[in-house]
Structures are given as structure tokens and as C-alpha cells.
Amino acid sequence: MNLKKMVGIQAASYVKDGMTVGLGTGSTAYYMIEELGRRVKEENLSIVGVPTSFASREQAQELGIPVKTIDEVQKVDVTIDGADEIDKNFNGIKGGGAALLFEKVVATYSDHTIWIVDESKMVQTLGKFPLPVEVVPYGEEQLFRLFKEKGYNPTFRMATETEKKVTDCGHSIIDLHLETIENPEALATELDQLVGVVEHGLFLNIVETVIVGRTTGAETIEAIR
């Protein structure tokens, strides 16, 4: 059973005619976009997609889903996206697909946010998955040195053995290998205040609904705030 496909299709059922929909990025969101494309074609579903990456935009356009940027819409009715980890407080780490900046912008202007994951992404405490920090290239080595001094075990995200990964905005990503994040709020505040950090992968108090793919079926959990 493909758990990612199962939750992707399930999440697409939240999308109704006339909605503006944030289209997430990654292997799970891929199936959600595929399902929306099917509904547009077979059910004449009328929606506008707001992609969170160039890859999602290209996929949506190929499927015939009309797309706009976040600046071309008033707001987003619902955003459906994947996550790399979700803890017991419904905070998450995102950015494994290097789209964290666009993902956080779109989620910020969404009335409702849904995360779709397989059961392996549900954890007690965040941090086993490396925390992405998107940084401007100018001064990135200084930030890397700072993270190293703090014991955050940083590594640059690489596209090849010799070339750094570049985001859709032209930035670099430093992954912090923390193992456990005891206080996500404090770490988010610390990273927000560092000059040269554009965004980080801590998504706190953002999600309302989580759809978890389990071998027994899809489980929908409403976040408690």
C-alpha cells in the first residue's frame, strides 16, 4: 500500500469548487496535486493553485490546474503540504525538499493548513530529521562557523559532490543535525534573529489538520491549540 498516495488523495477531498489552494512540495504532495489534476479534468473542478515551488508549479500546469503566485491572490483557502517530522504538539520540521521559504509564506496566508504524512513522520520530539536553515550566500560561511561553535553540527546541503544546493530563491541551505530539539520556540526565535538567515524549517503553530497514512488506513487528526 502506498501510504503517501493514500493521504494525498484523501487530502484532495478537502478542496471544493472555487477554492484557492496552496500546492505543497515533495513526494507526498505530488500525489495530492495529481489527484487535483484528475478532478479538474474529469469533474470540472474549478480551482486556482498557489504552488510552493517551481517543481509544483510545473506539475500543476502540466495537469491543467490554473496557477497564480501568492501575490496574485487575496488569500489561500487551504494549503496541503507534506512534512518531514511532526511532534506531539503538532509542530513540524519542513524543508527536506528545499522549498521551506515558499512553503512558509503560502502557509502564513492560508485560512487552513493540512499536512499529509506517512506514519514514520510522527515523532515525540523534533530533531532527528536535520533542520534546514535557508541562508543568503553572502556570509554563509560565517553562519556555518557560528552553528559549528554552538554545537549544531551543520552541513551544507549539496546538489553534487562539489556544488551546493541552490533554492528557488537562489539561497543556500545549512542543515543542522541536532538529534533532538527540546525547545523549538526558543530555537526558532534564535534563528529568526540571525542576520543572513532567510528562513528555517521549524513550522510552529501553523497546521490545523494532519492526515497520517497508516497501514490500517488514513487517520485524520485535528491539531489542538
Backbone as CSV, one residue per row, in Angstrom:
resi,resn,N_x,N_y,N_z,CA_x,CA_y,CA_z,C_x,C_y,C_z
1,MET,0.849,-1.206,0.000,0.000,0.000,0.000,0.883,1.255,0.000
2,ASN,0.617,2.156,-0.932,1.369,3.411,-0.991,0.717,4.417,-0.045
3,LEU,1.320,4.593,1.139,0.723,5.463,2.159,0.697,6.914,1.705
4,LYS,1.733,7.345,0.996,1.797,8.730,0.527,0.670,9.020,-0.462
5,LYS,0.436,8.083,-1.354,-0.642,8.263,-2.343,-2.001,8.297,-1.650
6,MET,-2.170,7.422,-0.655,-3.437,7.345,0.070,-3.786,8.672,0.740
7,VAL,-2.823,9.272,1.446,-3.126,10.523,2.145,-3.206,11.690,1.178
8,GLY,-2.478,11.615,0.075,-2.556,12.672,-0.936,-3.953,12.759,-1.531
9,ILE,-4.512,11.595,-1.860,-5.872,11.551,-2.423,-6.897,11.977,-1.379
10,GLN,-6.706,11.514,-0.135,-7.624,11.877,0.948,-7.646,13.390,1.163
11,ALA,-6.468,14.014,1.174,-6.380,15.455,1.417,-7.032,16.258,0.302
12,ALA,-6.931,15.759,-0.922,-7.515,16.472,-2.066,-9.034,16.592,-1.943
13,SER,-9.639,15.704,-1.138,-11.103,15.761,-0.969,-11.543,17.001,-0.187
14,TYR,-10.594,17.656,0.503,-10.913,18.894,1.220,-11.091,20.071,0.265
15,VAL,-10.655,19.918,-0.947,-10.688,21.024,-1.911,-12.035,21.057,-2.606
16,LYS,-12.693,22.215,-2.544,-14.012,22.396,-3.145,-13.946,23.402,-4.291
17,ASP,-14.993,23.397,-5.081,-15.084,24.294,-6.231,-14.890,25.751,-5.815
18,GLY,-14.099,26.476,-6.571,-13.903,27.901,-6.329,-12.795,28.244,-5.355
19,MET,-12.133,27.230,-4.802,-11.094,27.480,-3.805,-9.766,27.916,-4.438
20,THR,-9.016,28.680,-3.655,-7.610,28.940,-3.940,-6.812,28.012,-3.034
21,VAL,-5.942,27.198,-3.646,-5.313,26.082,-2.933,-3.789,26.203,-2.972
22,GLY,-3.173,26.188,-1.791,-1.721,26.130,-1.712,-1.256,24.726,-2.047
23,LEU,-0.419,24.621,-3.067,0.057,23.321,-3.538,1.437,23.052,-2.964
24,GLY,1.510,22.088,-2.068,2.769,21.785,-1.395,3.807,21.181,-2.320
25,THR,4.947,20.870,-1.733,6.092,20.354,-2.481,6.570,19.054,-1.849
26,GLY,6.989,18.123,-2.689,7.562,16.886,-2.163,6.836,15.649,-2.658
27,SER,7.315,14.502,-2.209,6.834,13.226,-2.739,5.393,12.918,-2.345
28,THR,4.941,13.417,-1.196,3.550,13.174,-0.780,2.612,14.183,-1.429
29,ALA,3.016,15.451,-1.450,2.212,16.489,-2.095,2.031,16.198,-3.582
30,TYR,2.989,15.519,-4.173,2.919,15.151,-5.587,1.603,14.422,-5.891
31,TYR,1.250,13.463,-5.035,0.038,12.674,-5.269,-1.226,13.519,-5.083
32,MET,-1.167,14.466,-4.143,-2.297,15.370,-3.949,-2.525,16.224,-5.192
33,ILE,-1.450,16.740,-5.765,-1.570,17.561,-6.981,-2.081,16.714,-8.145
34,GLU,-1.589,15.472,-8.235,-2.075,14.557,-9.275,-3.585,14.358,-9.166
35,GLU,-4.071,14.151,-7.942,-5.500,13.935,-7.722,-6.301,15.186,-8.071
36,LEU,-5.785,16.359,-7.707,-6.479,17.606,-8.074,-6.521,17.774,-9.588
37,GLY,-5.441,17.408,-10.250,-5.418,17.466,-11.705,-6.460,16.550,-12.324
38,ARG,-6.609,15.366,-11.726,-7.638,14.430,-12.208,-9.026,15.020,-12.040
39,ARG,-9.271,15.642,-10.873,-10.591,16.228,-10.612,-10.875,17.419,-11.530
40,VAL,-9.849,18.195,-11.830,-10.021,19.320,-12.765,-10.434,18.791,-14.137
41,LYS,-9.788,17.715,-14.554,-10.036,17.163,-15.882,-11.351,16.393,-15.950
42,GLU,-11.602,15.532,-14.946,-12.748,14.622,-15.024,-14.011,15.163,-14.373
43,GLU,-13.853,16.044,-13.373,-15.025,16.539,-12.629,-15.262,18.026,-12.855
44,ASN,-14.459,18.628,-13.730,-14.547,20.076,-13.996,-14.390,20.909,-12.729
45,LEU,-13.563,20.434,-11.807,-13.272,21.191,-10.601,-12.621,22.516,-10.988
46,SER,-13.135,23.601,-10.422,-12.608,24.934,-10.734,-11.844,25.470,-9.521
47,ILE,-10.531,25.504,-9.621,-9.686,25.996,-8.531,-8.547,26.834,-9.095
48,VAL,-7.874,27.542,-8.191,-6.621,28.217,-8.522,-5.565,27.658,-7.593
49,GLY,-4.458,27.215,-8.139,-3.371,26.681,-7.329,-2.308,27.731,-7.071
50,VAL,-1.795,27.754,-5.842,-0.656,28.609,-5.490,0.499,27.683,-5.134
51,PRO,1.408,27.422,-6.085,2.480,26.456,-5.850,3.528,26.988,-4.872
52,THR,4.135,26.052,-4.128,5.172,26.416,-3.160,6.576,26.139,-3.693
53,SER,6.670,25.800,-4.982,7.983,25.592,-5.595,7.824,25.612,-7.105
54,PHE,8.939,25.761,-7.802,8.913,25.710,-9.258,8.462,24.324,-9.725
55,ALA,8.879,23.278,-9.003,8.520,21.908,-9.379,7.012,21.678,-9.290
56,SER,6.388,22.169,-8.214,4.940,22.012,-8.053,4.184,22.845,-9.082
57,ARG,4.710,24.012,-9.403,4.074,24.848,-10.432,4.078,24.130,-11.777
58,GLU,5.219,23.543,-12.115,5.342,22.833,-13.392,4.394,21.643,-13.447
59,GLN,4.324,20.887,-12.341,3.421,19.738,-12.296,1.972,20.173,-12.456
60,ALA,1.581,21.226,-11.738,0.194,21.722,-11.810,-0.153,22.185,-13.222
61,GLN,0.748,22.921,-13.830,0.487,23.419,-15.181,0.336,22.286,-16.185
62,GLU,1.161,21.251,-16.040,1.068,20.098,-16.939,-0.270,19.378,-16.794
63,LEU,-0.858,19.455,-15.598,-2.138,18.786,-15.328,-3.346,19.675,-15.634
64,GLY,-3.078,20.907,-16.048,-4.173,21.804,-16.396,-4.771,22.557,-15.223
65,ILE,-4.044,22.620,-14.092,-4.506,23.390,-12.930,-4.038,24.841,-13.110
66,PRO,-4.955,25.808,-13.123,-4.532,27.207,-13.236,-3.719,27.605,-12.002
67,VAL,-2.633,28.328,-12.195,-1.785,28.706,-11.068,-1.567,30.212,-11.010
68,LYS,-1.389,30.693,-9.781,-1.029,32.085,-9.531,0.033,32.103,-8.433
69,THR,0.744,33.218,-8.327,1.689,33.371,-7.220,0.928,33.850,-5.987
70,ILE,1.588,33.804,-4.849,0.950,34.253,-3.602,0.581,35.729,-3.674
71,ASP,1.280,36.504,-4.490,1.000,37.938,-4.593,-0.133,38.257,-5.561
72,GLU,-0.594,37.252,-6.279,-1.685,37.457,-7.235,-3.041,37.041,-6.680
73,VAL,-3.069,36.605,-5.415,-4.334,36.212,-4.784,-4.526,37.007,-3.485
74,GLN,-5.771,37.129,-3.062,-6.066,37.827,-1.805,-5.624,36.996,-0.610
75,LYS,-5.957,35.709,-0.680,-5.604,34.773,0.385,-5.709,33.367,-0.181
76,VAL,-5.307,32.399,0.622,-5.390,30.991,0.229,-6.400,30.314,1.149
77,ASP,-7.352,29.588,0.565,-8.375,28.924,1.376,-7.791,27.751,2.162
78,VAL,-7.010,26.932,1.477,-6.398,25.785,2.149,-5.057,25.474,1.486
79,THR,-4.060,25.161,2.307,-2.772,24.693,1.792,-2.578,23.253,2.245
80,ILE,-2.186,22.409,1.301,-1.938,20.997,1.593,-0.475,20.707,1.272
81,ASP,0.251,20.227,2.265,1.685,20.055,2.102,2.162,18.869,2.930
82,GLY,3.329,18.385,2.623,3.938,17.322,3.414,4.706,17.902,4.589
83,ALA,5.332,17.038,5.369,6.195,17.456,6.475,7.233,16.360,6.691
84,ASP,8.383,16.755,7.214,9.460,15.787,7.447,9.386,15.184,8.851
85,GLU,8.858,15.956,9.786,8.586,15.466,11.144,7.433,16.272,11.730
86,ILE,6.592,15.622,12.532,5.535,16.300,13.283,5.582,15.759,14.700
87,ASP,5.672,16.680,15.688,5.770,16.207,17.073,4.398,16.155,17.745
88,LYS,4.397,15.791,19.007,3.144,15.595,19.749,2.363,16.894,19.923
89,ASN,3.034,18.047,19.756,2.366,19.351,19.863,1.967,19.911,18.504
90,PHE,2.079,19.095,17.473,1.738,19.470,16.104,2.632,20.580,15.545
91,ASN,3.857,20.656,16.058,4.882,21.475,15.419,5.652,20.574,14.461
92,GLY,6.249,21.176,13.445,6.884,20.351,12.433,8.220,20.873,11.955
93,ILE,8.961,19.975,11.314,10.137,20.341,10.533,9.789,20.092,9.074
94,LYS,10.042,21.115,8.247,9.839,21.013,6.811,11.069,21.574,6.113
95,GLY,11.209,21.229,4.844,12.332,21.759,4.078,13.242,20.706,3.506
96,GLY,12.856,19.422,3.663,13.652,18.357,3.074,13.730,18.471,1.560
97,GLY,12.708,19.100,0.979,12.687,19.326,-0.465,13.204,20.689,-0.864
98,ALA,13.767,21.420,0.098,14.400,22.730,-0.140,13.417,23.835,-0.527
99,ALA,12.123,23.652,-0.197,11.117,24.660,-0.566,10.545,25.376,0.660
100,LEU,11.279,25.351,1.780,10.719,25.836,3.035,10.287,27.295,3.013
101,LEU,10.997,28.153,2.295,10.653,29.574,2.280,9.291,29.797,1.627
102,PHE,9.116,29.291,0.413,7.828,29.441,-0.271,6.727,28.749,0.518
103,GLU,7.039,27.579,1.090,6.037,26.831,1.855,5.547,27.620,3.062
104,LYS,6.468,28.279,3.739,6.062,29.030,4.931,5.303,30.298,4.560
105,VAL,5.696,30.947,3.471,4.978,32.137,3.004,3.536,31.777,2.669
106,VAL,3.348,30.726,1.886,1.997,30.338,1.471,1.163,29.906,2.678
107,ALA,1.757,29.140,3.592,1.026,28.699,4.788,0.599,29.884,5.648
108,THR,1.443,30.904,5.703,1.152,32.091,6.521,-0.115,32.803,6.058
109,TYR,-0.379,32.775,4.755,-1.544,33.480,4.210,-2.688,32.525,3.884
110,SER,-2.706,31.370,4.549,-3.752,30.367,4.323,-4.735,30.342,5.487
111,ASP,-6.016,30.191,5.161,-7.039,30.056,6.205,-6.916,28.713,6.924
112,HIS,-6.485,27.696,6.198,-6.432,26.344,6.758,-5.209,25.636,6.188
113,THR,-4.477,24.948,7.042,-3.294,24.221,6.597,-3.422,22.747,6.958
114,ILE,-3.205,21.900,5.966,-3.269,20.448,6.141,-1.894,19.874,5.816
115,TRP,-1.380,19.027,6.706,-0.152,18.292,6.416,-0.486,16.839,6.161
116,ILE,0.152,16.271,5.164,-0.088,14.876,4.804,1.239,14.118,4.914
117,VAL,1.226,13.063,5.722,2.458,12.318,6.006,2.161,10.826,6.150
118,ASP,3.219,10.012,6.017,3.069,8.623,6.425,3.439,8.527,7.909
119,GLU,3.105,7.427,8.523,3.205,7.314,9.983,4.628,7.461,10.512
120,SER,5.635,7.244,9.661,7.030,7.361,10.118,7.405,8.797,10.480
121,LYS,6.609,9.771,10.015,6.936,11.181,10.259,6.418,11.689,11.611
122,MET,5.592,10.898,12.281,5.042,11.292,13.578,6.026,10.925,14.686
123,VAL,6.493,11.926,15.433,7.525,11.712,16.458,7.115,12.386,17.771
124,GLN,7.763,11.997,18.843,7.515,12.656,20.135,8.196,14.028,20.182
125,THR,9.468,14.062,19.750,10.265,15.289,19.808,10.943,15.520,18.464
126,LEU,10.945,16.760,18.019,11.597,17.099,16.749,13.121,17.002,16.861
127,GLY,13.770,16.833,15.719,15.221,16.967,15.685,15.988,15.837,15.043
128,LYS,15.404,14.657,14.978,16.109,13.545,14.334,16.325,13.875,12.852
129,PHE,15.305,14.463,12.236,15.457,14.941,10.855,16.248,16.249,10.897
130,PRO,17.287,16.386,10.073,18.098,17.617,10.102,17.258,18.865,9.817
131,LEU,17.484,19.914,10.602,16.711,21.149,10.477,17.318,22.037,9.390
132,PRO,16.573,22.313,8.321,17.091,23.172,7.264,17.046,24.646,7.668
133,VAL,18.125,25.349,7.362,18.180,26.795,7.559,18.584,27.405,6.220
134,GLU,17.689,28.211,5.653,17.970,28.845,4.359,18.698,30.159,4.606
135,VAL,19.831,30.330,3.929,20.695,31.487,4.182,21.097,32.151,2.875
136,VAL,21.354,33.464,2.927,21.880,34.149,1.745,23.345,33.733,1.581
137,PRO,23.807,33.607,0.352,25.189,33.152,0.147,26.234,34.081,0.759
138,TYR,25.960,35.375,0.790,26.930,36.323,1.347,26.950,36.181,2.867
139,GLY,28.042,35.672,3.392,28.149,35.473,4.836,27.776,34.081,5.304
140,GLU,27.491,33.195,4.353,27.035,31.851,4.747,28.102,31.071,5.516
141,GLU,29.368,31.296,5.170,30.432,30.585,5.878,30.545,31.072,7.327
142,GLN,30.226,32.343,7.556,30.233,32.876,8.924,29.120,32.232,9.748
143,LEU,27.949,32.101,9.143,26.841,31.431,9.834,27.176,29.966,10.106
144,PHE,27.806,29.323,9.131,28.209,27.922,9.302,29.150,27.785,10.499
145,ARG,30.112,28.711,10.578,31.067,28.696,11.688,30.346,28.902,13.024
146,LEU,29.386,29.830,13.043,28.620,30.102,14.259,27.838,28.864,14.708
147,PHE,27.184,28.205,13.747,26.422,26.998,14.074,27.338,25.892,14.602
148,LYS,28.538,25.817,14.040,29.504,24.816,14.484,29.927,25.083,15.924
149,GLU,30.178,26.358,16.228,30.577,26.743,17.595,29.479,26.427,18.608
150,LYS,28.226,26.529,18.159,27.099,26.258,19.056,26.839,24.761,19.225
151,GLY,27.573,23.948,18.472,27.372,22.505,18.566,26.171,21.998,17.799
152,TYR,25.770,22.735,16.745,24.581,22.358,15.972,24.889,21.383,14.829
153,ASN,26.164,21.009,14.694,26.573,20.034,13.670,26.044,20.383,12.274
154,PRO,26.456,21.541,11.744,25.931,21.981,10.455,26.595,21.290,9.268
155,THR,25.828,21.108,8.206,26.376,20.696,6.911,25.666,21.501,5.837
156,PHE,26.388,21.849,4.791,25.743,22.498,3.653,24.984,21.453,2.846
157,ARG,23.771,21.777,2.438,23.028,20.905,1.522,23.731,20.954,0.159
158,MET,24.046,19.797,-0.373,24.799,19.734,-1.626,23.920,19.212,-2.762
159,ALA,24.121,19.785,-3.952,23.456,19.295,-5.161,24.292,18.200,-5.805
160,THR,25.608,18.396,-5.762,26.554,17.387,-6.235,27.668,17.296,-5.189
161,GLU,28.686,16.530,-5.470,29.793,16.401,-4.522,30.509,17.724,-4.309
162,THR,30.478,18.580,-5.331,31.248,19.832,-5.256,30.391,21.092,-5.280
163,GLU,29.102,20.968,-5.626,28.242,22.151,-5.765,27.150,22.158,-4.701
164,LYS,26.989,23.316,-4.052,25.941,23.459,-3.041,24.563,23.507,-3.698
165,LYS,23.588,22.999,-2.982,22.198,23.089,-3.418,21.768,24.548,-3.401
166,VAL,21.068,24.974,-4.447,20.560,26.341,-4.528,19.033,26.278,-4.539
167,THR,18.382,27.044,-3.679,16.917,27.038,-3.603,16.323,27.823,-4.774
168,ASP,14.988,27.775,-4.886,14.302,28.520,-5.945,14.564,30.017,-5.851
169,CYS,14.944,30.488,-4.682,15.250,31.916,-4.485,16.752,32.208,-4.611
170,GLY,17.549,31.199,-4.927,18.981,31.421,-5.090,19.784,31.398,-3.804
171,HIS,19.225,30.825,-2.763,19.899,30.767,-1.467,20.540,29.399,-1.229
172,SER,21.364,29.324,-0.197,21.950,28.054,0.241,21.149,27.504,1.418
173,ILE,21.348,26.226,1.697,20.714,25.610,2.864,21.791,24.983,3.738
174,ILE,21.755,25.335,5.015,22.596,24.681,6.016,21.686,23.782,6.843
175,ASP,21.982,22.495,6.854,21.205,21.549,7.660,21.857,21.389,9.024
176,LEU,21.051,21.539,10.073,21.539,21.384,11.444,21.164,19.996,11.954
177,HIS,22.183,19.205,12.306,21.961,17.827,12.762,21.918,17.839,14.297
178,LEU,20.718,18.022,14.819,20.542,18.304,16.247,20.137,17.078,17.066
179,GLU,19.581,16.079,16.414,19.087,14.855,17.062,17.822,15.089,17.890
180,THR,17.836,16.115,18.742,16.617,16.438,19.499,16.533,17.940,19.736
181,ILE,15.324,18.476,19.577,15.086,19.911,19.811,14.125,20.013,20.993
182,GLU,14.665,20.331,22.150,13.841,20.355,23.360,12.896,21.552,23.393
183,ASN,13.350,22.682,22.834,12.537,23.899,22.869,12.495,24.524,21.477
184,PRO,11.569,24.061,20.617,11.500,24.569,19.247,11.264,26.083,19.174
185,GLU,10.449,26.605,20.088,10.144,28.044,20.067,11.399,28.881,20.299
186,ALA,12.219,28.471,21.274,13.445,29.218,21.580,14.423,29.150,20.415
187,LEU,14.553,27.975,19.804,15.464,27.836,18.666,14.969,28.652,17.476
188,ALA,13.657,28.652,17.227,13.091,29.440,16.125,13.387,30.921,16.323
189,THR,13.214,31.417,17.549,13.498,32.823,17.853,14.971,33.140,17.627
190,GLU,15.838,32.244,18.064,17.285,32.439,17.883,17.644,32.532,16.399
191,LEU,17.115,31.622,15.607,17.423,31.606,14.172,16.828,32.816,13.463
192,ASP,15.628,33.215,13.876,14.976,34.388,13.266,15.806,35.658,13.440
193,GLN,16.580,35.719,14.494,17.314,36.941,14.817,18.708,37.001,14.190
194,LEU,19.117,35.939,13.508,20.453,35.909,12.917,20.456,36.571,11.541
195,VAL,21.307,37.550,11.370,21.420,38.231,10.077,21.957,37.251,9.040
196,GLY,21.300,37.190,7.899,21.702,36.273,6.835,20.835,35.032,6.759
197,VAL,20.114,34.731,7.850,19.148,33.630,7.816,17.863,34.154,7.183
198,VAL,17.470,33.545,6.084,16.248,33.952,5.395,15.031,33.283,6.021
199,GLU,15.150,31.971,6.286,14.045,31.209,6.879,14.609,29.901,7.423
200,HIS,13.836,29.259,8.280,14.233,27.952,8.822,13.054,26.998,8.739
201,GLY,13.348,25.733,8.933,12.342,24.700,8.734,11.474,24.372,9.928
202,LEU,11.529,25.171,10.990,10.610,24.978,12.114,9.276,25.635,11.785
203,PHE,8.246,24.836,11.630,6.900,25.326,11.343,6.073,25.139,12.612
204,LEU,5.907,26.224,13.358,5.294,26.157,14.681,3.910,26.794,14.671
205,ASN,2.949,26.121,15.285,1.580,26.645,15.406,0.992,27.040,14.051
206,ILE,1.237,26.204,13.050,0.783,26.515,11.694,-0.311,25.562,11.218
207,VAL,-0.175,24.281,11.537,-1.079,23.281,10.966,-2.357,23.133,11.792
208,GLU,-3.482,22.917,11.098,-4.757,22.631,11.779,-5.159,21.166,11.662
209,THR,-4.815,20.553,10.533,-5.238,19.176,10.269,-4.045,18.364,9.775
210,VAL,-3.882,17.173,10.343,-2.833,16.262,9.902,-3.501,14.964,9.438
211,ILE,-3.173,14.536,8.220,-3.675,13.256,7.713,-2.495,12.294,7.661
212,VAL,-2.590,11.236,8.449,-1.484,10.288,8.610,-1.814,8.991,7.883
213,GLY,-0.923,8.585,6.998,-1.100,7.314,6.311,-0.552,6.171,7.156
214,ARG,-1.440,5.305,7.588,-1.031,4.126,8.358,-1.392,2.881,7.562
215,THR,-0.778,1.776,7.910,-1.071,0.522,7.212,-2.541,0.126,7.378
216,THR,-3.175,0.650,8.426,-4.593,0.362,8.675,-5.517,1.334,7.948
217,GLY,-4.947,2.365,7.317,-5.750,3.366,6.613,-5.318,4.776,6.959
218,ALA,-6.034,5.764,6.424,-5.712,7.162,6.670,-6.381,7.637,7.953
219,GLU,-5.580,8.253,8.823,-6.117,8.802,10.083,-6.041,10.320,10.025
220,THR,-7.164,10.977,10.274,-7.201,12.447,10.291,-7.198,12.932,11.726
221,ILE,-6.227,13.800,12.043,-6.084,14.329,13.398,-6.220,15.841,13.341
222,GLU,-7.079,16.380,14.179,-7.196,17.844,14.280,-6.253,18.341,15.370
223,ALA,-5.409,19.279,15.036,-4.433,19.806,15.993,-5.139,20.547,17.105
224,ILE,-4.644,20.362,18.319,-5.206,21.042,19.497,-4.350,22.249,19.793
225,ARG,-4.949,23.408,19.796,-4.199,24.650,20.067,-4.651,25.255,21.391
